[in-house]
Amino acid sequence: MRLARLWLGGLLLIACGCPAPKGTQRPYPEPTVADLVAQLSKARDAMTSFRADSTMDYWMGNQRAKGEVLVMGATGAKVRFAALSPAGGSSMAEMACDGTNFVYVDYQNNCALTGPCDQRSIATFFHIELAPDDFLHLAVGTPPIVGATGKLTYVGGVEKLELTGPDGTEKLTLDLASGKLDVLEAELVGTDGKTRWSVTNADFETVGDHRVPGKTRFKSPGNQQDLIVEWGDTQNRAVNLTPPAGAFVLAAPQGLATCGQKP
């Protein structure tokens, strides 16, 4: 008799049209994987450059540092960083990728490094390997897309999109509420099962008609090191700007030793 009542109660619950638990039903039409891949690719293609006066919690050499870091990036492997001294705003360290080569200057230790502009260039400054273009796009919330096939689930009010491609598996957490396309989390796991990069975004804002994160946390493989960034107020940020001539060229002072860390 008890079993019959439970069964009947379940039928009545379905029949009454009672709402499902919060966060289990989309408040918008269900998208497809192809829809989201197309939207994410369009958002990425629309971003060509950015500039920010940020506050970073990062690694400099073997020490943890926190302070103001000026950042500029443009597609084509072009980035520029300047970590400013809290004492007076002069640069403690700078790094520039011009699309082909990079130059890193550590003014505190009077040393410099040079080499090809690739994922190890970013690691020279932040100890996290990211290709320059990937750093740019992850910073503005438009991660690279590794493939066009995968699966999509709706959990807790957000979309969980998992894509597969030649480079591995990419897991994305997306907030689509109210017409947004905010990438809250992104992670790439290579075909060998090892994490290539992961990033968490928060506090999205509108800059130049584009939704960009206000805070970003980059993590290295194995979460051994991280980079925490507050991108600053919207007045000190810009997207799709035309960088000044020579913005990504840095000349190391003559006579500097080679820094102990290797790119």
Buried (B, 14 or more C-beta within 10 A) or exposed (E): EEEEEEEEEEEEEEEEEEEEEEEEEEEEEEBEBEEBBBBBBEBBEEBBBBBBBBBBBBBBBEEEBEBBBBBBBBBBBBBBBBBBBEEEEEBBBBBBBBBEBBBBBBBEBEBBBBBEBBBBBBBBBBBBBBBBBBBBBBBBBBBBBBBEEBEBEBEEBBBBBBBBBEBBBBBBBBBBEEEEBBBBBBBBBBEEEEBBBBBBBEEBEEBEEBBBBBBBBBBBBEEEBBBBBBBBEBEEBBBBBEBEEEBBEBEBEEEBEEBEBEB
